[in-house]
């Protein structure tokens, strides 16, 4: 166990699986007390158990962030209680992964759901947590964006829209909260090998073949970039987008 984030508390949304779980594990491995959150209690408790087995500190808070303001407030309050005090780190990771489809075939309920989870939840949680961080002298927020929010792609209009919104919010929040000691940045993964992405392998294969790295990222590689941005090494980085995408956003 490292002590780089010792005495710091963190909430990671959507952290019962995939990238979110890897982020929770990585923060705990650096000494942070981590609140794991998501809709699936069994998976969440499994992540907490793995962190504890590795010598870390974690607790689980069930949250369905599609429920709006009430759910966001309940999670923010539960996280403070479970962490044993105000939060130093917020990772807005929760998101719906949307299968590619023509715009005309995307149902309204999917649009509403994606905006609620991918954008509104991060907006609400940041509004609840960032002011407390600012009042205490600072903190760090990392939003999970995507390279899909950086360029256009047919069939990905809805998902790309939600991630472009996250990138924009990062810049606005950096300007709003940065003067009060709260650093806000984005990590933008490219294709990342999780079981959900594996189910879309055929769709992603042409993109992966064009990457300078010629391979997808791992969740652990994305997680390490989050650890960097919340740590003291990134003390004067505000409003940045760190792409972990095998070079896709550079070419």
Secondary structure as the mmCIF struct_conf table of DSSP 4:
data_model
#
loop_
_struct_conf.conf_type_id
_struct_conf.id
_struct_conf.beg_label_comp_id
_struct_conf.beg_label_asym_id
_struct_conf.beg_label_seq_id
_struct_conf.end_label_comp_id
_struct_conf.end_label_asym_id
_struct_conf.end_label_seq_id
TURN_TY1_P TURN_TY1_P1 UNK A 4 UNK A 7
STRN STRN1 UNK A 9 UNK A 12
TURN_TY1_P TURN_TY1_P2 UNK A 13 UNK A 14
BEND BEND1 UNK A 16 UNK A 17
HELX_RH_AL_P HELX_RH_AL_P1 UNK A 18 UNK A 29
TURN_TY1_P TURN_TY1_P3 UNK A 30 UNK A 31
STRN STRN2 UNK A 33 UNK A 38
BEND BEND2 UNK A 39 UNK A 39
HELX_RH_AL_P HELX_RH_AL_P2 UNK A 41 UNK A 53
TURN_TY1_P TURN_TY1_P4 UNK A 54 UNK A 55
STRN STRN3 UNK A 57 UNK A 62
HELX_RH_3T_P HELX_RH_3T_P1 UNK A 65 UNK A 67
HELX_RH_AL_P HELX_RH_AL_P3 UNK A 69 UNK A 83
TURN_TY1_P TURN_TY1_P5 UNK A 84 UNK A 84
BEND BEND3 UNK A 85 UNK A 85
BEND BEND4 UNK A 88 UNK A 88
STRN STRN4 UNK A 89 UNK A 92
HELX_RH_3T_P HELX_RH_3T_P2 UNK A 103 UNK A 105
HELX_RH_AL_P HELX_RH_AL_P4 UNK A 108 UNK A 115
HELX_RH_PI_P HELX_RH_PI_P1 UNK A 116 UNK A 120
HELX_RH_AL_P HELX_RH_AL_P5 UNK A 121 UNK A 135
TURN_TY1_P TURN_TY1_P6 UNK A 136 UNK A 137
STRN STRN5 UNK A 139 UNK A 144
HELX_RH_3T_P HELX_RH_3T_P3 UNK A 147 UNK A 149
TURN_TY1_P TURN_TY1_P7 UNK A 150 UNK A 150
BEND BEND5 UNK A 151 UNK A 151
TURN_TY1_P TURN_TY1_P8 UNK A 154 UNK A 155
HELX_RH_AL_P HELX_RH_AL_P6 UNK A 157 UNK A 177
HELX_RH_3T_P HELX_RH_3T_P4 UNK A 178 UNK A 180
TURN_TY1_P TURN_TY1_P9 UNK A 181 UNK A 181
STRN STRN6 UNK A 182 UNK A 189
BEND BEND6 UNK A 191 UNK A 191
STRN STRN7 UNK A 192 UNK A 192
HELX_RH_AL_P HELX_RH_AL_P7 UNK A 195 UNK A 198
TURN_TY1_P TURN_TY1_P10 UNK A 199 UNK A 200
HELX_RH_AL_P HELX_RH_AL_P8 UNK A 201 UNK A 210
BEND BEND7 UNK A 211 UNK A 211
TURN_TY1_P TURN_TY1_P11 UNK A 212 UNK A 213
BEND BEND8 UNK A 214 UNK A 215
HELX_LH_PP_P HELX_LH_PP_P1 UNK A 216 UNK A 216
STRN STRN8 UNK A 217 UNK A 217
HELX_LH_PP_P HELX_LH_PP_P2 UNK A 218 UNK A 218
HELX_RH_AL_P HELX_RH_AL_P9 UNK A 219 UNK A 230
BEND BEND9 UNK A 231 UNK A 231
HELX_RH_3T_P HELX_RH_3T_P5 UNK A 232 UNK A 234
TURN_TY1_P TURN_TY1_P12 UNK A 235 UNK A 236
BEND BEND10 UNK A 239 UNK A 239
STRN STRN9 UNK A 241 UNK A 244
BEND BEND11 UNK A 245 UNK A 245
TURN_TY1_P TURN_TY1_P13 UNK A 246 UNK A 247
HELX_RH_3T_P HELX_RH_3T_P6 UNK A 248 UNK A 250
#
